[in-house]
Structure formats: structure tokens, C-alpha cells
Amino acid sequence: MRPPSVEAISNAAMSASAATLPIDILRYVDNYLGRWSIALLAAFICLTLLVSLLFKHRMQHNRAQLQSNKEMLATILDSVDAYIYIKSPSLEYQYVNQRMCDLFGLSHDDIIGRRDEVFFDPGSAAEINQVDSDVLESGKKVTVEENNVLKGGARVRTFLSIKMPLVMSPGASPSLCGISTELTDYREMQSRTHYLAFYDSLTGLPNRRLLMESLTAALEHEEWAVSHSALLVIDLDNFRLVNDIQGHECGDQLLISVAEQLRQRLEPEATLARFSSDEFVVLVNNLGEQETEAALKAERIARHLLESIAQLRSSYALPVSASIGISLFSGSDHSMDSVLQQADMALQQAKSSGGNALSFFNTEMQTSVLERASLEADLHQALERNELALHYQVQVDHQGVTTGVEALLRWYHPQRGWVSPATFIPIAEENGLIVPIGYWVLRSACEQLAKWSHQAAYASLTISVNVSSVQFQQPEFVRDVEGLLAVTQAPPGRLVLEVTESLLMREPIRVRNTMLKLRAQGVRFALDDFGTGYSSLSYLKRLPLDELKIDQSFIHELLTDKTDAAIVDTTILLAVSLGLTVVAEGVERKEQLDWLKGHGCYRYQGYLFGRPTPIEYLFETY
């Protein structure tokens, strides 16, 4: 629809009577304004009348009557609770009502002929001009919500505006007619209402209603259909005593402190809500596809939260603790009510055990997590109780001569017996215990090298030590190694640090600098488990490596799997071309040894030559 001309509006407007509205005007309002408030409808009708009067050469009334009607309509427009204005094709103000003058704090004459850049901050003026230009170019009416800041002000004011093109005279470019009403107070009230509806007034946390919406969204989220989420229900132990003994004000302050502690311990992606008086709920999404992995992550989060709460004490030094019930779920197979019910049942189990505890709804998972937690607790004592030991496995060359050994960490638990390194080393890496344990391993290896340096039969042997990525990235790692070499007087050239591909790919510049510093002391480096990670050739060239160890997974099927054979053959050629010593791990059969010799690999390690054994029995069994 083309924008209406002043002539069309004038003819319709001037035919209006006090009792009726012309059909043409009603049709125009319906086409251009849609359903709008009575105030804005009245303002539009009066505005069209005023516009028609401004072009008196199209009117047949006498001058006195024209002036009287003009003043009357201007008075009406000034009294309407809306901002009414007309802008020229170049977006300069041609008409403003009194509300516009009040908005800008200027007189009518100070506004006419100026653009919005004079009245609004640059960002607001640019957005207004863009909308106005679009209206004039498209020739269509728009309804838009505008957030503007007046020049010299700081408060954002919200306006709901109707803007439309208006042809002032036949053949002329359209001007812009605008009617705006301010929504600032309404939006602020709406925001306050939303806050009261969805947030707890005491702690500022989301309330039960918002948490339920977040939980529903998590259950319906397609991307999380295969990934696990966890709902943690946290209840303060004996909170009633705080209120009874110290008063409700002290109890409220404790709740605020608990909320802040929990908020600091959680990742930003987690949802923390206050569910009831002393009950908090945490929703954590995207914990992984494997249930066991997700359970371990949820358990670790819960323990951190329990530790955080235990650090708080009320003003009269009453101890503070909590119990946590955990429910794991994934996809839409669970209902919101069932997830909450499961978490609440788990909470009751935690509280019945005496409090200051966590419990999973799944019994089997609860057993698994508790078993792991018990193992982790025992691992904390393993060093002090001398339960850790180093076993050594020999490395030989193609002539059967022992060239060195690899130090392998072992743990003998007084009740469990031998615990697999595949079980306890990942735990040690997760909780940081690998740092003191790794230091102990390095110290033991250096002490053994120092002893061998005084024995001619063993002085040339090397000891390879696996270094965890967590340990390697410690700021004091270089200092620790240098200190151990100095204290033990171990020959640095006989110490081989084995690193993995994943470590080399993490912060490569920092890793390279660390390796170079130790290499300057004479320490050697071996790349362990080559082929199981990224296998990037670039770091092989840049890093100061001495050895490359082929992972045993390729050696096992070497004689029957052509792919494994090709990988091993290529790896040997690559290492030799780079001047690296190649060590094949997991050699168990003579046929494997013969194949490796025939393809240029002259260092080996595996059961064919000896199993890992304590140092005192090492050379007796070999």
C-alpha cells in the first residue's frame, strides 16, 4: 500500500463531525496502525487534522476559522500522553507536540529544523536514523521498540513507536510521521516483577520456579539427549538449631553465606537455586555420555561443595555441615518429578548416615563412587605408610645387552593387595597427589642412579621415569629435578624422562622451554606410547627428544595385522631418519623380536626379557 497523501487525509479529516469518524480514516488506521491504544488512535486522528490545516491552500475555510481549528487541534495533540512528531525527508523535525518539548527540555523553536544527533547520544541517534530511513525507503509502517539515551543522560529509556511515511504534497518525497509512548517505567516494573517471580529475595539465587524451568529445559534439550546431567539437592544439617539458639537473623546470614560459597565453587554453566528454607539445588548439565564418568564428575562437584560449606561457621561458632543427594539423568526418559524425587531420596539416605555426606540414588553407582572415594582417601596415606614401590623392567639391545631400565610405580594396599596403576594413577592426577608421588619417584630413581654410578657393572645403565603431564607443568618442576640431581649426585645423562604426546600438544612453547632447560643439564627425553595420540611430526623435529617408544598395542598384532606392521615399520624409518633411538614396548615373543631386528629396531622392552620387579631381584631374574 502506498503511503497516503496529505490531500487524502485532509479530505477525510475535514469531513469529520463531533459524533462520527469518517470511514476513510478508520480504514487508514486499521491498515496502518492495527490495534492500538485509544490515546494513540486519538492522537493520530488529531495529527492528520493538524497536518491538513497546515496546508491551508487546500482548504476552503476562512483564515479566522482555519487559525481557530489549528489552535484547537494543536492543544489536543499537546494534551495527548504520547510523543508526536513529523520529520522531513532529510529527518529534520518539522513538527513536535509539547510532550516532545518536555522530553528534550527545549522549546518548539529550538527543536524544529534539527536532527536527532542533537538530542540523543551517538548510538541512540544512529539507531533512530536507521529505522527512520528504512521506513522512508520501504514506504511501510513499522512498530518498533526503541531503547534510547538522551544526550547528557545515563538512563536508558524505552519507547514503543509507530512510524509511517506521509506524503505532504503531490509528487514530493514522503516525510516521516511518528507516534511514540514511553515504556520505561513499565519495563522496570516488569523487570522487578520477573525478579520477584523467579529469584529468592534473601540470597538473590534463582528460586524453585526458575530451577524447575531449567530442569525441564535440560530434560528436553536435544544436544543433551545422550549426555548426562546431575541434580544435587543440598540440605544444611541441623539448621533449625541455628535459628533456635542464635535467632532467625543469624540463620538468614548463614544462608546468604552458604549461597555465596556455593556460587563461588560452581562453574558459571551450573544452575544454583534456593529451593526452600535451608535447601539448595544445583543443576549441572553435559557431564559426559558415560554414566560412570558423569557420576565421578558429579561426586567431585558434591565433595567440593561439602568442603566449602564446612568452612563456614555461624557467628557463635556452631559447626556447619550439609548433606547432598544426587540424581543422574539423561534425555527425556526421565520426568522432572522423578528426577527431583530420586535426588530427595538420595538426600534422605545421606542424612540418615549422619550428615555431612553425599549419596547417589543409584545403589550400584553409589557403591562404585564410595569405593573410589575410599581408594582416593587411602591413596592420600600411601606415601606416608610406605605402600608405594618402584619396580623396574629391563631394556635390552639387539645383542641382548641390558642398556637400561624403566621405573614403574606400584601400590600394595594392606587390604586390597596390589592396586593396578591404571586405577590409582588417574585418581592421583585428578586430585593433585601425582605431584608429591611423582617427586618421590624421581628422587628414588636419582638415588638408584647415584648408587649405580659407583658400580662399574651398572654405571652405564639408564633409568626411564614416566612423568605425568600434571607434574611436568608445575612451575617448580625444573627446579625440583635440578635439585634432586644436585643432592643425589646422580649422573643427569643417565636419567630419561618419558613424556606423552598429549603433554607435547598442550602449551607446546612452555613444554619445549622446560625440556630445553633440563636438556641443558644433560637430562634425556623419550616420547612414550608413540602412535596412540596426535602423532604430529612437527614436534618430533622441534623438541629435544632422544628416544621414541613404540606402544605395545602395535607390537601385539605385529605378525598378523598388516596395518600394525606398516605403522611400526614407518615409525622405525621416521625415528632413524630423525636420529632417535627406537624402543619397542611389549615384546613377548621371539618372532616379534626377529621381525623388529629385521626392520631396524634395536632396543626392546617386554616380558620376553623380564617382568617389572623390585630392584633387589632385578638382575637375578634376568
C-alpha positions in Angstrom: 0.0 0.0 0.0 1.3 3.4 -0.9 1.7 6.0 1.8 -1.4 8.3 2.0 -1.1 11.9 0.7 -2.0 14.9 2.7 -4.8 15.6 0.3 -6.4 12.2 1.0 -6.0 12.7 4.7 -7.2 16.3 4.6 -10.4 15.4 2.7 -11.2 12.6 5.1 -10.3 14.6 8.2 -12.2 17.7 7.3 -15.4 15.7 6.8 -15.3 14.5 10.4 -18.0 15.6 12.8 -18.1 15.6 16.6 -20.1 12.5 16.7 -18.7 10.3 13.9 -15.4 9.3 12.4 -15.1 9.1 8.7 -14.8 5.6 7.2 -11.7 6.6 5.3 -9.8 7.5 8.5 -10.9 4.3 10.2 -9.8 2.2 7.2 -6.4 4.0 7.2 -6.0 3.5 10.9 -6.8 -0.2 10.5 -4.4 -0.6 7.6 -1.5 1.4 9.1 -1.8 1.2 12.8 -3.5 -2.1 13.6 -5.0 -2.5 17.1 -3.6 0.4 19.1 -4.5 2.3 22.3 -7.3 4.8 22.3 -4.9 7.5 23.2 -2.6 6.9 20.2 -5.6 6.5 17.9 -6.9 9.9 19.0 -3.5 11.4 18.6 -3.3 10.1 15.1 -6.7 11.5 14.1 -5.8 14.9 15.6 -2.4 14.8 13.9 -3.9 14.2 10.5 -6.3 17.1 11.1 -3.5 19.4 12.1 -1.4 18.4 9.0 -4.3 19.2 6.7 -4.8 22.6 8.3 -1.1 23.4 7.9 -1.7 23.3 4.1 -4.4 25.9 4.0 -4.1 26.3 0.3 -6.1 23.0 0.0 -8.8 24.2 2.4 -11.9 26.3 1.7 -12.3 27.8 5.1 -11.7 31.4 6.0 -8.4 32.4 7.7 -10.0 33.0 11.1 -11.7 29.6 11.2 -8.5 28.0 10.0 -6.5 29.5 12.8 -9.1 28.6 15.4 -9.2 24.9 14.2 -5.4 24.8 14.1 -5.0 26.1 17.6 -7.7 23.7 18.9 -6.1 20.6 17.3 -2.6 21.7 18.5 -4.0 21.9 22.0 -5.4 18.4 21.7 -2.1 17.0 20.4 -0.2 18.7 23.2 -2.5 17.1 25.8 -2.2 13.5 24.4 0.0 11.3 26.5 2.2 10.4 23.6 5.2 11.8 21.8 4.1 13.1 18.3 6.4 14.4 15.6 6.9 14.8 11.9 10.3 14.7 10.2 11.3 15.9 6.8 12.7 13.6 4.1 16.1 14.5 5.5 15.0 13.6 9.0 14.8 17.1 10.4 12.0 17.8 12.8 9.1 19.7 11.2 6.6 19.4 14.0 6.7 18.3 17.6 4.0 18.3 20.3 4.5 19.6 23.8 5.5 16.1 25.1 8.4 16.2 22.7 9.5 19.6 24.0 9.2 18.3 27.6 11.3 15.2 26.6 14.2 17.3 25.2 13.7 20.1 27.7 13.6 22.6 24.8 11.1 25.0 23.2 9.4 24.2 20.0 11.6 26.6 18.0 14.8 25.1 19.4 13.7 21.6 18.1 12.3 22.4 14.6 15.0 22.0 11.8 17.3 19.8 13.9 18.1 16.1 13.7 18.2 13.5 16.4 22.0 13.8 16.8 21.4 17.0 18.7 19.1 15.3 21.3 20.3 11.7 21.7 23.7 10.1 22.4 25.5 8.9 19.2 24.4 5.3 19.5 20.8 6.1 20.0 20.7 8.7 17.2 22.3 6.2 14.8 19.7 3.5 15.6 16.8 6.0 15.3 18.1 7.3 11.9 18.4 3.7 10.6 14.8 2.9 11.4 13.5 6.2 10.0 15.5 5.7 6.8 14.1 2.2 6.4 10.6 3.4 6.8 11.0 6.2 4.2 12.8 3.8 1.7 10.2 0.9 2.1 7.2 3.1 2.3 5.7 0.9 5.0 4.6 1.5 8.5 6.6 -0.1 11.3 6.1 -0.7 15.0 9.4 -0.8 16.9 10.6 -0.8 20.5 13.5 1.7 20.9 15.9 1.9 23.8 17.4 5.4 23.7 19.6 7.6 25.9 19.2 11.3 25.8 22.4 13.4 25.3 23.9 14.1 28.7 21.9 11.4 30.4 22.7 7.9 31.5 19.4 6.3 31.9 18.1 4.1 29.1 14.5 5.0 28.2 12.3 2.6 26.3 9.8 3.8 23.7 7.2 1.9 21.7 6.9 3.8 18.4 4.7 3.7 15.3 6.4 5.3 12.3 5.0 5.7 8.8 5.7 7.7 5.7 3.5 10.6 4.8 3.4 12.5 1.5 3.0 16.2 2.3 2.1 17.3 -1.3 1.7 15.5 -4.6 5.0 14.4 -6.1 7.0 15.3 -3.0 9.3 12.9 -1.2 7.5 11.4 1.9 8.1 12.8 5.3 8.1 10.7 8.5 5.2 10.7 10.9 5.8 9.2 14.3 3.9 8.5 17.5 5.7 7.1 20.5 4.7 6.1 24.0 7.2 5.6 26.8 7.5 2.2 28.4 10.5 2.9 30.7 8.5 2.6 34.0 6.6 -0.4 32.7 9.7 -2.2 31.7 11.3 -1.5 35.1 8.2 -2.7 36.8 8.2 -5.8 34.6 11.8 -6.5 35.5 11.1 -6.2 39.2 8.1 -8.5 38.8 10.2 -11.0 36.9 12.8 -10.9 39.7 10.2 -11.4 42.4 8.7 -14.3 40.5 12.0 -16.1 39.6 14.5 -15.2 42.3 14.9 -15.6 46.0 14.8 -12.3 47.8 17.2 -13.3 50.6 20.1 -14.8 48.6 19.5 -13.5 45.2 19.6 -17.0 43.8 17.1 -18.4 41.3 14.1 -19.8 43.2 12.2 -23.1 42.8 10.2 -21.9 39.9 13.2 -20.9 37.8 15.0 -24.1 38.7 12.0 -26.2 37.6 12.1 -24.4 34.2 15.8 -25.0 33.8 15.3 -28.7 34.7 12.5 -29.0 32.2 14.8 -27.5 29.5 17.6 -29.9 30.4 15.3 -32.9 30.0 14.1 -31.6 26.6 17.4 -30.4 25.2 18.3 -32.4 22.1 22.1 -31.9 22.5 21.9 -33.4 26.0 19.8 -36.4 25.0 22.9 -38.6 25.1 24.8 -36.7 27.7 24.2 -37.0 31.5 23.1 -34.2 33.8 23.1 -34.2 37.6 20.7 -32.7 40.1 22.2 -32.1 43.5 19.9 -31.4 46.5 21.8 -29.8 49.3 20.3 -29.6 52.8 22.1 -27.9 55.8 22.5 -30.3 58.7 20.7 -29.1 62.0 19.9 -25.7 60.5 17.0 -25.5 62.9 19.4 -25.2 65.9 20.9 -22.1 64.4 17.5 -20.4 64.3 16.5 -21.7 67.7 19.8 -20.8 69.5 21.0 -17.8 67.7 17.9 -16.3 66.1 16.5 -16.0 62.6 18.7 -13.1 61.7 21.8 -15.2 62.3 20.1 -18.0 60.3 19.4 -15.7 57.4 23.0 -14.5 57.4 24.2 -18.1 57.3 22.0 -18.9 54.3 23.4 -15.9 52.5 27.0 -17.1 53.2 26.2 -20.6 52.1 24.7 -19.3 48.8 27.9 -17.2 48.2 30.2 -20.1 49.0 28.3 -22.4 46.6 28.2 -19.8 43.9 32.0 -19.4 44.0 32.6 -23.1 43.9 30.4 -23.8 40.9 31.1 -23.3 37.2 29.1 -20.4 35.5 27.2 -23.0 33.4 25.7 -24.7 36.5 22.3 -23.5 37.9 22.2 -22.9 41.6 18.8 -22.3 43.3 17.4 -21.9 46.7 14.6 -24.5 46.9 13.2 -23.9 50.4 14.3 -22.6 53.8 17.7 -24.4 54.1 17.7 -26.4 50.9 19.7 -25.5 47.8 19.6 -27.3 44.5 22.3 -27.5 41.8 21.7 -28.5 38.2 24.8 -29.4 36.2 24.5 -30.4 32.5 26.7 -32.0 30.0 28.7 -34.3 32.3 29.5 -36.8 29.5 27.9 -39.8 27.7 29.3 -42.4 30.0 27.4 -42.9 33.2 30.4 -43.7 35.3 32.3 -40.7 34.0 29.3 -38.4 34.8 29.0 -39.9 38.3 32.6 -39.2 39.1 32.3 -35.6 38.0 29.1 -35.2 40.0 30.7 -36.7 43.0 33.7 -34.4 42.8 31.5 -31.4 42.5 29.5 -32.5 45.5 32.6 -33.0 47.6 33.9 -29.6 46.8 30.5 -28.1 47.9 30.6 -30.1 51.1 34.1 -28.8 51.9 33.1 -25.3 51.1 30.1 -25.4 53.4 32.1 -27.0 56.2 34.5 -24.0 56.1 31.6 -21.7 57.3 30.8 -21.2 60.9 28.0 -19.2 62.4 28.7 -16.2 64.5 28.6 -18.2 67.7 31.0 -20.9 66.3 28.4 -23.6 65.7 29.7 -26.1 63.2 28.1 -26.0 59.8 27.7 -29.1 57.5 25.4 -30.3 54.8 24.1 -33.5 53.2 23.8 -33.9 49.4 21.5 -36.2 47.4 22.5 -36.7 43.7 20.4 -37.9 40.8 21.9 -38.6 37.4 19.7 -38.4 34.3 19.9 -38.1 30.5 17.5 -37.5 27.7 13.7 -37.3 28.0 13.2 -40.7 29.6 13.0 -39.0 33.0 10.3 -36.7 34.2 11.0 -33.6 36.2 9.2 -35.0 39.2 11.1 -38.3 39.1 14.5 -36.6 39.0 13.6 -34.5 42.0 12.2 -37.5 43.8 15.3 -39.5 43.2 17.6 -36.7 44.4 15.4 -36.2 47.5 15.5 -40.0 48.3 19.3 -39.9 47.9 19.4 -36.8 50.3 17.5 -38.7 52.9 20.0 -41.6 52.7 22.8 -39.1 53.1 21.2 -37.5 56.2 20.4 -40.9 57.7 24.1 -41.8 57.6 24.8 -39.0 60.0 25.0 -35.9 57.7 28.0 -34.2 56.2 27.8 -36.8 53.4 26.7 -37.4 49.9 24.6 -40.1 48.4 23.6 -41.2 44.9 20.1 -42.5 44.0 21.5 -45.5 42.1 22.7 -48.1 44.6 25.3 -49.6 42.3 26.7 -46.3 41.3 26.7 -45.2 45.0 28.8 -48.3 45.8 31.2 -47.6 42.9 31.6 -43.9 43.8 32.1 -44.7 47.5 34.6 -47.4 46.6 36.6 -44.9 44.5 36.3 -42.3 47.3 37.7 -44.8 49.8 40.5 -45.6 47.4 41.3 -42.0 47.0 41.4 -41.5 50.8 43.7 -44.4 51.2 46.0 -43.1 48.4 46.5 -39.9 50.5 48.1 -42.1 53.1 50.1 -44.4 50.7 53.3 -42.4 50.7 53.3 -41.9 54.5 52.7 -45.6 55.1 55.4 -46.7 52.6 52.9 -48.6 50.5 54.3 -47.3 47.2 57.2 -49.0 45.5 59.2 -48.9 42.3 59.5 -52.0 40.1 62.0 -51.9 37.3 61.7 -53.5 33.8 64.9 -54.0 31.8 65.5 -52.6 28.3 68.0 -54.6 26.1 69.6 -54.1 22.7 69.7 -56.4 19.7 72.7 -58.3 21.2 70.8 -59.0 24.4 72.8 -56.5 26.4 70.9 -54.5 29.1 71.1 -50.8 28.3 68.7 -49.5 31.0 65.5 -50.0 33.0 62.1 -48.3 33.2 60.9 -47.4 36.7 57.2 -48.4 37.1 55.1 -47.3 40.1 53.3 -49.9 42.1 51.0 -49.7 45.1 50.5 -52.5 47.6 47.4 -51.8 49.7 47.3 -53.6 53.0 43.7 -54.8 52.5 43.2 -54.7 48.7 46.6 -56.1 47.8 48.2 -54.9 44.5 46.2 -52.0 43.0 46.5 -51.5 39.3 48.4 -48.4 38.1 45.6 -47.9 35.6 43.2 -47.5 38.6 45.1 -45.3 41.0 47.3 -43.1 38.7 44.3 -41.3 37.1 42.9 -40.7 40.6 46.3 -39.2 41.7 46.3 -37.0 38.6 42.8 -35.7 39.3 43.3 -34.8 42.9 46.9 -33.5 42.5 48.6 -36.3 44.5 50.6 -37.2 41.4 52.8 -34.2 42.2 54.3 -35.4 45.5 54.1 -39.0 44.3 56.0 -38.1 41.1 58.6 -36.3 43.1 59.1 -39.4 45.3 59.5 -41.5 42.1 62.1 -39.1 40.7 64.0 -39.0 43.9 64.1 -42.8 44.2 65.3 -43.1 40.6 68.1 -40.5 41.1 69.2 -42.2 44.3 69.4 -45.5 42.4 71.4 -43.9 39.6 73.8 -42.4 42.1 74.4 -45.9 43.6 75.0 -47.4 40.2 77.4 -44.7 39.2 79.9 -46.2 41.7 79.4 -49.8 40.4 81.2 -50.5 37.1 78.7 -53.2 36.0 75.8 -50.8 36.2 77.3 -47.3 35.7 76.2 -47.1 32.0 72.6 -48.1 32.7 69.8 -45.5 32.3 66.6 -45.2 34.3 63.5 -44.1 32.4 60.8 -42.4 34.5 57.3 -41.6 33.4 56.4 -38.0 34.1 52.7 -37.1 34.4 51.5 -34.0 32.4 50.2 -32.6 35.7 53.7 -32.9 37.3 55.5 -31.7 34.2 53.5 -28.5 34.1 54.2 -27.5 37.7 56.2 -24.2 37.8 58.8 -25.7 40.1 59.3 -28.9 38.0 62.7 -27.8 36.6 63.9 -26.6 39.9 62.9 -29.9 41.6 64.7 -32.1 39.0 67.9 -29.9 39.2 67.7 -30.1 43.0 67.4 -33.8 43.1 70.3 -34.3 40.7 72.4 -32.0 42.8 71.5 -33.6 46.1 71.8 -37.2 45.0 74.8 -36.6 42.6 73.1 -38.8 40.0 74.5 -38.5 36.5 72.0 -36.4 34.5 72.8 -38.2 31.3 71.5 -41.5 32.7 68.1 -40.1 33.6 65.5 -40.4 30.9 62.1 -38.6 31.4 59.3 -40.2 29.4 56.6 -37.8 28.2 53.4 -38.5 26.3 52.1 -36.9 23.1 49.2 -35.3 24.8 51.6 -33.3 27.0 53.6 -32.1 24.0 50.4 -30.8 22.3 49.5 -28.9 25.5 51.2 -25.5 25.7 54.0 -26.6 23.3 56.1 -23.5 23.7 56.1 -23.8 27.5 56.8 -27.6 27.3 59.6 -27.0 24.9 61.3 -24.4 27.1 61.0 -26.8 30.1 62.6 -29.6 28.1 65.4 -27.4 26.9 66.3 -26.3 30.4 66.6 -29.8 31.6 68.4 -30.9 28.4 71.0 -28.3 29.2 71.6 -30.2 32.4 72.1 -33.4 30.5 68.7 -35.0 31.1 67.4 -37.1 28.2 63.8 -37.4 27.0 61.8 -40.2 25.5 58.4 -40.0 23.8 56.2 -42.7 25.2 53.3 -44.5 23.6 54.0 -43.1 20.1 51.2 -43.6 17.7 48.3 -43.6 20.2 47.8 -39.8 20.3 48.2 -37.0 17.8 51.4 -38.3 16.3 52.3 -34.9 15.0 55.6 -34.8 13.1 56.2 -31.2 13.8 57.0 -31.6 17.5 59.4 -34.5 16.7 61.6 -32.1 14.8 61.3 -29.1 17.3 61.6 -30.9 20.6 64.8 -32.2 22.2 63.9 -35.9 22.1 66.4 -38.8 22.4 64.1 -41.8 22.2 60.8 -42.8 20.6 58.9 -45.7 22.2 56.5 -47.7 20.0 53.4 -48.5 22.0 52.8 -52.2 22.8 49.4 -52.1 21.3 51.1 -52.1 17.8 53.6 -54.8 18.8 51.0 -57.4 20.0 49.4 -57.9 16.5 52.6 -57.1 14.6 52.8 -60.5 12.9 49.2 -60.9 12.0 48.0 -57.4 11.3 49.4 -55.7 8.2 48.3 -52.3 9.4 50.1 -52.6 12.7 53.2 -53.9 10.8 53.1 -50.9 8.4 52.8 -48.5 11.3 55.7 -49.9 13.2 57.9 -50.1 10.0 57.1 -46.5 9.2 57.7 -45.3 12.8 61.1 -47.0 12.8 62.1 -45.4 9.5 60.9 -42.0 10.7 62.8 -42.2 14.0 66.0 -43.4 12.5 65.9 -40.5 9.9 65.5 -38.1 12.8 68.4 -39.6 14.7 66.2 -41.0 17.5 66.7 -44.3 19.3 63.6 -46.6 18.8 62.4 -48.7 21.7 59.7 -51.3 21.1 57.5 -52.0 24.1 55.5 -55.1 24.9 57.9 -57.6 23.1 56.8 -61.0 24.4 57.7 -63.5 21.6 60.9 -64.3 19.8 59.1 -63.9 16.4 58.3 -60.3 17.3 61.9 -59.7 18.3 63.2 -61.2 15.0 60.8 -59.1 12.9 61.8 -55.9 14.8 65.5 -56.7 14.3 64.9 -57.2 10.6 63.2 -53.8 10.2 65.9 -51.8 12.0 64.6 -51.6 15.6 67.5 -52.5 18.0 66.0 -51.7 21.5 63.3 -53.7 23.3 61.3 -53.9 26.4 58.8 -56.6 27.4 58.1 -59.9 29.1 60.4 -61.8 26.7 63.3 -60.1 28.6 61.8 -59.7 32.1 58.8 -58.6 34.1 58.8 -55.5 36.3 60.4 -56.5 39.6 61.9 -54.8 42.7 65.4 -53.6 42.3 66.9 -56.2 44.6 65.7 -59.0 42.4 66.1 -57.2 39.0 69.3 -58.8 37.7 68.7 -62.1 39.5 65.6 -62.8 37.4 67.1 -61.6 34.2 
